[in-house]
Structures are given as structure tokens and as C-alpha cells.
Amino acid sequence: MATLGTRPEAATPTGSPRWRSWRWVILTLVVLAVIAGVGAYLTAPRPGARMDPKSTGPDGAHALVTLLRDGGVEVVVADSIADVEHAARPGTLILVAQSQYLTDDALLDRLAKAPGDLLLVEPTVRTREALMPGLRMSSTSTFDVEPNCTLREANRAGTVRFGPSDTYRAKDGRAMTSCYGGVLIRFRDGGRTVTAVGSTDFMTNGGLLEAGNAALAMNLAGDRPRVIWYAPHRVEGENSAPTSLFDMVPENVTWIVWQLCLVVLLVALWKGRRPGPLVAEQLPVVVRASETVEGRGRLYRSRRARDRAAAALRTATVQRLLPRLGLGPGAAAPAVVETVARRSGADAGFVSYHLYGPPPATDDDLLQLARALDEIERQVTNT
């Protein structure tokens, strides 16, 4: 009977059929992972500077540039004044944004002599003196404003939500068209038309969907069949070559850095040894920060505690601003207001009202306060 027995290994089925059934599942999962990775890469937001025509971030202008090109407008992106001069011609529109990087008067003179009309987006003091002299500027907060003027582009757009913005007034009796309480003006200067708008937010990707912002941005920037988009993100003339961390470290320090890295690695290996296996421990419940903020916000709203919500927003904003302003934790309110106004260029009364003013009376006032605080912090950060 021994001859009829079978060996145990001969009775066990081989694993090759099972592997053949599972490998298609693994291959499918790998293909799906690759497709998801490629899709995530292609649809990921492209960061960039403010008003960058290639940036898809909230402060970029990729959406407006795409709408202009879809509408038949030729958009020429200029990276320098030389590019503007090369592309400019009569009948074109030169859009100038981020003018805080135009610090050379010679470059502004060249820009003033370039042929074509001008669209100045939130121009700085230096830019206003060179391209639109004789105007007086003040700061304000404008939400859902009607045009109240005869300008065709503004009337077609209707109500626009600018947010904190600059307003312009003529000092020398210059004839000009003023819309939205002075946020948007237009006048003739020699043989060209100059349009100035005291806000940038309504043209960005994050602001186009509010009120009539997209319509006004399209009407202003698409007023000519050809627009030259000039929004520098660095002072022209500076070295724009990318610099790595090793380029900034002196050569004689490189070996010291590598030695320190080796020492840290050896210490980590020495301290990383454990006498035994890890012991599982019951951890406390982890709550997301967004859920905590949302829960606290709903609690404030249910109790109509707008004063506490406003105080929390103001305190957090001041605490974030103090290190940027070079002030200590116990800085007095007048010193904070004066420093913020000087750094951001905003009106001191506007800053004082939003940082240390009375509590809002309605939920809409609380929302406007939050937006104004964000704008003040952004202006201080960008200066």
C-alpha cells in the first residue's frame, strides 16, 4: 500500500493560477494610480506672483487672460519695459500692474513715451506722478458699488465689488470721467487715453466671480484688439537667475555643513536604537483645526456674539502684524495704527477703525471687517 501514497508536495496545488488572477488586479491598480497622478499633476494650480498671467492661484490672472484670448483679444505678455516698447503701437492697450516694482524714473519715462493707451491697475505714488500727474489719491473700502457715471465699460458691468481700494480726484481741474466713487477714472493725456483703477483684487482669479467684477475686467482690458500685459514681479535690472542654497553658502563652510550632517545622522542612529518592540498606546482623539474653527464660529453665530468674533479676528491680526512691523507684544494701539498706515499706505483712520474700532452690528459688517483685516495684513506683508 505504500506505493499508492502520494507525496505531500505533489498534492498541494501550485500558486501560479492564483498569481495569474491577482496580477491583473495589481496591474489595473498601478494603471489607475498612474492616471490619477498624471491628472493631479496636470490640474494642479500653477503658483506665481500677483497678476501673473500664467498663475492659477487666487492672486494670479490666468483666468482673465484666458477669457480675453477666447474673446479674440491678442494678449502680449511683456517681461520688461523693452518688451513693452517692442510690442507697443498706436491702437494698443498697455496694462500696467504691480507698479511697486517700477522704481526707476528712467523706466517710467520710457513707459510714458510708449505708443498706445494706458490701463493702470492700482498704481503707486511714483507711477501716478509719472503717468497721471495732477491727481489726488485716498483709500476707502468699496463693496458692491454702482458705476454712477457715463463710461460705457462701467455701465455694462454694473455693480462691482472692489474691496479696499484707492480713489482718485483731480487737483488741477483736469477733465475726466469718474466711476464707482472715484475708484475708476479715465481722461485724455495728449493723444492717448489713460484709465486708472484703484484696486487689483477684482481682476484676479479669486475675485472675478464676485458681482460684476469679470465684466468690468473684460471691458477694461479688452477695450482694444491688442493688449500688452506688463505686471513685473521683481525690480527690473536685478539679477533674475535662480540661486540655490549652495550658491549662497561660502565654499569654506560647505565641508563644515556636511560634517554636521554626518554627526546628526550618527547621533540619530545612536539614539534611535530601542531595547524592545514599540508598545501600542491609546492616543487621544485628534480634531482637525478646520472643524474647531467652524464649531467655534457656529457657536458665536448662535449666540450672536459678533463682538467676541470681531475681537478674536482683530487680536489674531494684530499678533501676526506685530513681528512684521518690528513692534513688541505690548505695543500701544496708536503706535500700531501709525506703523501699519505708514507701511501699507492706507489711511490711518481706516486702519484704526478696523483694528481697534467698535464691534460690528450685523453679520454683513462682521464679514466686511474680516475682509478688511485680510487686506490690511496683505498690504503690510507685500510691502
FINU-693131 format. One line per field, with one value per residue (C-alpha): residue number from 1; residue in one letter; x, y, z. Coordinates in nm, 4 decimals. Example, Ala and Ser with C-alpha at 12.3 -4.5 7.8 and 13.67 -1.06 7.14 Angstrom:
2
seq = (1/2)
type = (A/S)
px = (1.2300/1.3670)
py = (-0.4500/-0.1060)
pz = (0.7800/0.7140)
This chain:
383
seq = (1/2/3/4/5/6/7/8/9/10/11/12/13/14/15/16/17/18/19/20/21/22/23/24/25/26/27/28/29/30/31/32/33/34/35/36/37/38/39/40/41/42/43/44/45/46/47/48/49/50/51/52/53/54/55/56/57/58/59/60/61/62/63/64/65/66/67/68/69/70/71/72/73/74/75/76/77/78/79/80/81/82/83/84/85/86/87/88/89/90/91/92/93/94/95/96/97/98/99/100/101/102/103/104/105/106/107/108/109/110/111/112/113/114/115/116/117/118/119/120/121/122/123/124/125/126/127/128/129/130/131/132/133/134/135/136/137/138/139/140/141/142/143/144/145/146/147/148/149/150/151/152/153/154/155/156/157/158/159/160/161/162/163/164/165/166/167/168/169/170/171/172/173/174/175/176/177/178/179/180/181/182/183/184/185/186/187/188/189/190/191/192/193/194/195/196/197/198/199/200/201/202/203/204/205/206/207/208/209/210/211/212/213/214/215/216/217/218/219/220/221/222/223/224/225/226/227/228/229/230/231/232/233/234/235/236/237/238/239/240/241/242/243/244/245/246/247/248/249/250/251/252/253/254/255/256/257/258/259/260/261/262/263/264/265/266/267/268/269/270/271/272/273/274/275/276/277/278/279/280/281/282/283/284/285/286/287/288/289/290/291/292/293/294/295/296/297/298/299/300/301/302/303/304/305/306/307/308/309/310/311/312/313/314/315/316/317/318/319/320/321/322/323/324/325/326/327/328/329/330/331/332/333/334/335/336/337/338/339/340/341/342/343/344/345/346/347/348/349/350/351/352/353/354/355/356/357/358/359/360/361/362/363/364/365/366/367/368/369/370/371/372/373/374/375/376/377/378/379/380/381/382/383)
type = (M/A/T/L/G/T/R/P/E/A/A/T/P/T/G/S/P/R/W/R/S/W/R/W/V/I/L/T/L/V/V/L/A/V/I/A/G/V/G/A/Y/L/T/A/P/R/P/G/A/R/M/D/P/K/S/T/G/P/D/G/A/H/A/L/V/T/L/L/R/D/G/G/V/E/V/V/V/A/D/S/I/A/D/V/E/H/A/A/R/P/G/T/L/I/L/V/A/Q/S/Q/Y/L/T/D/D/A/L/L/D/R/L/A/K/A/P/G/D/L/L/L/V/E/P/T/V/R/T/R/E/A/L/M/P/G/L/R/M/S/S/T/S/T/F/D/V/E/P/N/C/T/L/R/E/A/N/R/A/G/T/V/R/F/G/P/S/D/T/Y/R/A/K/D/G/R/A/M/T/S/C/Y/G/G/V/L/I/R/F/R/D/G/G/R/T/V/T/A/V/G/S/T/D/F/M/T/N/G/G/L/L/E/A/G/N/A/A/L/A/M/N/L/A/G/D/R/P/R/V/I/W/Y/A/P/H/R/V/E/G/E/N/S/A/P/T/S/L/F/D/M/V/P/E/N/V/T/W/I/V/W/Q/L/C/L/V/V/L/L/V/A/L/W/K/G/R/R/P/G/P/L/V/A/E/Q/L/P/V/V/V/R/A/S/E/T/V/E/G/R/G/R/L/Y/R/S/R/R/A/R/D/R/A/A/A/A/L/R/T/A/T/V/Q/R/L/L/P/R/L/G/L/G/P/G/A/A/A/P/A/V/V/E/T/V/A/R/R/S/G/A/D/A/G/F/V/S/Y/H/L/Y/G/P/P/P/A/T/D/D/D/L/L/Q/L/A/R/A/L/D/E/I/E/R/Q/V/T/N/T)
px = (0.0000/0.2987/0.3254/-0.0211/0.0668/0.1416/0.3944/0.2521/0.4111/0.2557/-0.0946/-0.0700/-0.1888/0.0666/0.0391/0.0735/-0.3041/-0.3652/-0.0809/-0.2223/-0.5597/-0.4082/-0.1568/-0.4325/-0.5771/-0.2349/-0.1727/-0.5108/-0.4362/-0.0963/-0.2509/-0.5200/-0.2553/-0.0506/-0.3578/-0.4542/-0.1002/-0.0850/-0.4286/-0.3334/-0.0150/-0.1943/-0.4752/-0.2586/-0.2629/0.0347/0.1665/0.3024/0.3228/0.0218/-0.1397/0.0860/-0.0933/0.0298/-0.0645/-0.3818/-0.3630/-0.6147/-0.3890/-0.2986/-0.4619/-0.4682/-0.8495/-0.8794/-0.6071/-0.7778/-1.1132/-0.9541/-0.7884/-1.1086/-1.2827/-1.0417/-0.8120/-0.4406/-0.2629/0.1120/0.2903/0.5815/0.8530/1.0372/0.9997/1.1951/0.9301/0.6595/0.8372/0.8859/0.5192/0.3560/0.1964/-0.0903/-0.4266/-0.2987/-0.3660/-0.0797/-0.1942/0.0440/0.0044/0.2329/0.3898/0.5615/0.8477/0.8891/1.1375/1.3486/1.2264/1.4007/1.1903/0.8733/0.9725/1.0182/0.6795/0.5186/0.6597/0.5428/0.2592/-0.0857/-0.3439/-0.2755/-0.4643/-0.3035/-0.4101/-0.3634/-0.0658/0.1828/0.2696/0.5778/0.3804/0.0973/0.3379/0.4980/0.1927/-0.1064/0.0097/-0.2345/-0.4427/-0.5040/-0.5435/-0.7233/-0.8061/-1.1516/-1.3441/-1.5936/-1.8275/-2.0969/-2.0688/-2.2759/-2.0966/-2.2780/-2.1022/-2.1345/-1.8455/-1.9728/-1.7451/-1.8632/-2.2335/-2.2210/-2.0560/-2.2936/-2.2274/-1.8649/-1.7097/-1.3649/-1.2928/-1.0293/-0.9165/-0.7823/-0.9940/-0.8739/-0.9648/-0.8353/-0.6330/-0.5849/-0.9316/-0.8460/-1.1468/-1.2002/-1.4697/-1.5037/-1.6881/-1.7542/-1.6891/-1.3502/-1.2115/-1.2182/-1.1235/-1.0467/-0.9014/-0.7157/-0.3457/-0.2154/-0.3009/-0.3679/-0.6445/-0.5376/-0.7569/-0.6737/-0.8436/-0.7588/-0.7977/-0.6339/-0.8497/-1.1392/-0.9076/-0.7532/-0.8667/-1.0165/-1.2155/-1.3608/-1.6697/-1.7930/-2.0667/-1.9780/-1.6013/-1.5435/-1.7492/-1.5620/-1.2227/-1.3094/-1.4469/-1.1389/-0.8661/-1.0463/-1.1190/-0.8608/-0.7935/-0.4361/-0.3324/0.0214/0.0209/0.3025/0.2950/0.6543/0.7242/1.0722/1.2565/1.3755/1.7530/1.8033/1.9656/1.6826/1.8985/1.7879/2.0146/2.0388/2.1174/2.4696/2.5407/2.4743/2.6936/3.0677/3.2875/3.4845/3.1610/3.0393/3.2584/3.1534/2.7880/2.8461/3.0348/2.7475/2.5021/2.7138/2.7273/2.3491/2.2989/2.5258/2.3531/2.0134/2.1261/2.2648/1.9577/1.7218/1.8040/1.5310/1.5585/1.2421/0.9363/0.7112/0.4131/0.0780/-0.0788/-0.4273/-0.3934/-0.6383/-0.8913/-0.7455/-0.9763/-0.8992/-0.8258/-1.0867/-1.3550/-1.2566/-1.2746/-1.6076/-1.7551/-1.6445/-1.7792/-2.1187/-2.1243/-2.0539/-2.3242/-2.5830/-2.5212/-2.4925/-2.1517/-2.0276/-1.8258/-1.6259/-1.5758/-1.4556/-1.2242/-1.0759/-1.0187/-0.8608/-0.6399/-0.5123/-0.4420/-0.2520/-0.0488/0.0541/0.1349/0.3493/0.6559/0.6359/0.6165/0.9069/0.6901/0.6818/0.3858/0.2844/0.2835/0.0218/-0.2669/-0.1615/0.1865/0.0433/-0.2005/0.0680/0.3141/0.0534/-0.0654/0.2904/0.3804/0.0623/-0.0102/-0.3662/-0.5472/-0.4771/-0.8452/-0.9300/-0.6661/-0.7680/-1.1359/-1.0784/-0.8090/-0.9484/-1.2949/-1.6351/-1.7843/-1.9884/-2.3625/-2.4608/-2.3223/-2.2510/-2.0457/-1.8522/-1.7834/-1.6620/-1.4406/-1.2793/-1.2133/-1.0691/-0.8384/-0.7179/-0.6485/-0.4558/-0.2440/-0.1827/-0.0714/0.1664/0.3056/0.3613/0.5392)
py = (0.0000/0.2280/0.2520/0.4076/0.7011/1.0458/1.2963/1.5956/1.8459/1.6722/1.7009/2.0792/2.2937/2.5271/2.9046/3.0062/3.0194/3.2365/3.4688/3.4965/3.6058/3.8627/4.0187/4.1751/4.3352/4.4730/4.5943/4.7697/4.9415/5.0564/5.1975/5.3793/5.5214/5.6470/5.8052/5.9707/6.1016/6.2461/6.4036/6.5560/6.6978/6.8487/7.0009/7.1232/7.5006/7.6807/7.9262/8.2651/8.6296/8.8573/8.9416/8.6841/8.5826/8.2230/8.1784/7.9871/8.0799/8.3180/8.6211/8.5244/8.6479/8.3323/8.3278/8.6862/8.6358/8.3166/8.4950/8.7773/8.5389/8.3366/8.6646/8.7358/8.9794/8.9385/8.9360/9.0016/8.9280/9.1687/9.0884/9.4214/9.7787/9.6799/9.4172/9.6815/9.9211/9.6453/9.5383/9.8813/10.0597/10.3088/10.1489/9.9040/9.8995/9.8781/9.7249/9.8106/9.6286/9.5628/9.9052/9.8908/9.7235/10.0268/10.2191/10.3729/10.7088/10.6404/10.3259/10.5204/10.7867/10.5159/10.3702/10.7141/10.7550/10.4151/10.4482/10.3250/10.3796/10.3019/10.0963/10.1476/9.8943/10.0215/10.2446/10.3530/10.7122/10.7118/10.5702/10.8208/11.1142/10.9934/10.8765/11.0604/11.3796/11.6256/11.3634/11.3179/10.9719/10.8474/10.4995/10.3561/10.0288/9.9802/9.6800/9.6343/9.9850/10.1193/10.2966/10.6331/10.7591/10.7676/10.5309/10.2532/9.9836/10.0548/10.0723/9.7385/9.5769/9.7251/9.6666/9.5746/9.4538/9.6147/9.5772/9.8056/10.0318/10.3744/10.6613/10.9481/11.3161/11.5859/11.8653/12.0930/12.0917/11.8139/11.6928/11.3250/11.0628/10.9221/10.5976/10.3946/10.6895/10.7627/10.4074/10.4072/10.7181/10.7930/11.1030/11.2135/11.2927/11.4284/11.1778/10.8809/10.7638/10.6896/10.4668/10.4071/10.1734/10.1758/9.8021/9.4836/9.2227/9.2340/9.1250/8.8252/8.4650/8.4793/8.7980/8.7525/8.5613/8.8342/9.0749/9.2308/9.2009/8.9759/9.2019/9.5164/9.3449/9.2166/9.5541/9.7449/9.5032/9.4002/9.7528/9.7163/9.4201/9.4046/9.4388/9.4364/9.2779/9.4184/9.3020/9.2699/9.0561/9.1901/9.5192/9.5424/9.5244/9.2887/8.9530/8.7085/8.3954/8.1245/8.0934/7.7695/7.7320/7.6072/7.9201/8.1379/7.9313/8.0142/7.7345/7.7031/7.6421/7.3587/7.0934/7.2080/7.1694/6.8168/6.7219/6.8495/6.6484/6.3360/6.3979/6.4459/6.1227/5.9258/6.0692/5.9834/5.6235/5.6009/5.7482/5.5621/5.2198/5.0783/4.7969/4.6289/4.6480/4.9524/4.9406/5.0414/5.3259/5.4664/5.8189/6.0995/6.1998/6.4291/6.7041/6.8956/7.2631/7.3484/7.1650/7.3523/7.6881/7.6008/7.4849/7.7982/8.0135/7.8438/7.8889/8.2625/8.2910/8.1032/8.3399/8.6452/8.7089/8.9329/9.1342/8.8290/8.7117/9.0578/9.0783/8.7379/8.8420/9.1732/9.0197/8.7497/9.0063/9.2376/8.9469/8.8447/9.2033/9.2967/9.0857/9.2133/9.5728/9.5327/9.6088/9.4318/9.2347/9.5249/9.7924/10.0626/10.0953/10.4403/10.3081/10.0032/10.2146/10.4637/10.1901/9.9909/10.3050/10.4001/10.0514/9.9821/10.3349/10.3125/10.5885/10.5901/10.6319/10.3315/10.1195/10.2368/10.1694/9.8117/9.7173/9.8859/10.0088/9.9219/9.5734/9.5151/9.5489/9.2877/8.9710/9.1588/9.4134/9.1275/8.9796/9.3156/9.3545/9.0162/9.1115/9.4482/9.2854/9.0373/9.3251/9.5241/9.2188/9.1507/9.5091/9.5051/9.1660/9.2702/9.5963)
pz = (0.0000/0.0386/-0.3358/-0.3584/-0.1264/-0.2674/-0.1504/0.0345/-0.2021/-0.5025/-0.3524/-0.2910/-0.5813/-0.7319/-0.6784/-1.0446/-1.1240/-0.8196/-0.9195/-1.2725/-1.1332/-0.8977/-1.1355/-1.3479/-1.0371/-0.9408/-1.2970/-1.3012/-0.9703/-1.0977/-1.4183/-1.2183/-0.9842/-1.2808/-1.4426/-1.1135/-1.0660/-1.4183/-1.3777/-1.0445/-1.1960/-1.4962/-1.2898/-1.0015/-0.9521/-1.1025/-0.8465/-0.9414/-0.8478/-0.8124/-1.1501/-1.3189/-1.6418/-1.6024/-1.2361/-1.1490/-0.7801/-0.6191/-0.6808/-1.0384/-1.3599/-1.5736/-1.5847/-1.7143/-1.9754/-2.0945/-2.1237/-2.3220/-2.5647/-2.6034/-2.6876/-2.9731/-2.7913/-2.8607/-2.5236/-2.5375/-2.2094/-2.1539/-1.9018/-1.9293/-2.0500/-2.3605/-2.4396/-2.3947/-2.6328/-2.8882/-2.8852/-2.8372/-3.1301/-3.1787/-3.1103/-2.8499/-2.4774/-2.2269/-1.8968/-1.6127/-1.2784/-0.9817/-1.0352/-0.6955/-0.8823/-1.1127/-0.9006/-1.1775/-1.3130/-1.6434/-1.6951/-1.6164/-1.8707/-2.1333/-2.0422/-2.0710/-2.4227/-2.5478/-2.8032/-2.7131/-2.4404/-2.0736/-1.8165/-1.4750/-1.2119/-0.8541/-0.9456/-0.6803/-0.5946/-0.8185/-1.1099/-1.0634/-1.0625/-1.3864/-1.5830/-1.4325/-1.2550/-1.1069/-0.9251/-0.5551/-0.4014/-0.0908/0.0435/0.1010/0.1268/-0.1541/-0.1602/-0.4292/-0.5748/-0.8632/-1.1533/-1.1322/-1.4448/-1.8230/-1.9003/-2.1263/-1.9828/-1.6272/-1.7092/-1.8886/-1.5877/-1.3308/-0.9631/-0.8805/-0.5552/-0.5294/-0.1582/-0.0051/-0.2875/-0.3830/-0.5110/-0.7291/-0.7507/-0.9845/-0.8204/-1.1202/-1.2754/-1.5192/-1.7183/-1.6503/-1.6106/-1.2574/-1.1778/-0.8634/-0.6363/-0.7938/-0.7922/-1.1736/-1.3730/-1.7381/-1.9017/-2.2128/-2.1885/-2.5150/-2.7818/-2.5533/-2.3218/-1.9650/-1.7462/-1.3815/-1.1353/-0.7657/-0.6997/-0.8226/-0.6476/-0.8937/-1.1796/-1.0022/-1.0295/-0.6827/-0.7430/-1.0923/-0.9764/-0.7393/-0.8557/-1.1936/-1.1491/-1.4500/-1.6781/-1.5750/-1.6035/-1.9517/-2.0605/-1.9439/-2.0551/-2.3743/-2.4933/-2.7722/-3.0042/-2.8739/-2.5071/-2.3697/-2.0241/-1.8090/-1.4465/-1.3221/-1.0154/-0.9445/-0.9803/-1.3384/-1.3687/-1.0756/-1.1339/-1.2042/-1.2325/-0.9883/-0.6886/-0.4940/-0.1268/-0.2021/-0.4098/-0.1045/0.1300/0.1193/-0.0098/0.3140/0.5030/0.2783/0.4427/0.7880/0.6907/0.5579/0.8747/1.0876/0.8799/0.9334/1.3089/1.3224/1.1285/1.3634/1.6714/1.5209/1.4605/1.8149/1.9817/1.7519/1.8989/2.1210/2.3798/2.2630/2.0379/2.0412/2.2739/2.1298/2.3240/2.3087/2.1723/2.2435/1.9832/1.7149/1.5926/1.2757/1.3142/1.0491/1.2490/1.5652/1.3877/1.2249/1.5561/1.7362/1.4536/1.4715/1.8496/1.8116/1.5471/1.7532/2.0472/1.8174/1.9754/1.6965/1.9474/2.0559/1.6977/1.5934/1.8948/1.8074/1.4447/1.5439/1.8118/1.5746/1.3015/1.5381/1.6782/1.3261/1.2257/1.5289/1.4303/1.0702/1.1935/1.4355/1.7385/2.0712/2.2119/2.4355/2.1643/2.2123/1.9690/1.8292/1.7527/1.5757/1.3709/1.2700/1.1676/0.9703/0.7888/0.7007/0.5774/0.3790/0.2555/0.3882/0.5734/0.9475/1.0289/0.8119/0.9887/1.3372/1.2715/1.1581/1.4109/1.7230/1.6260/1.7718/1.7311/1.4129/1.4365/1.1757/1.0234/0.6993/0.8954/1.0547/0.7105/0.5777/0.8842/0.8175/0.4550/0.5536/0.8103/0.5466/0.3062/0.5704/0.6539/0.2831/0.2171/0.5146/0.4087/0.0457/0.1323)
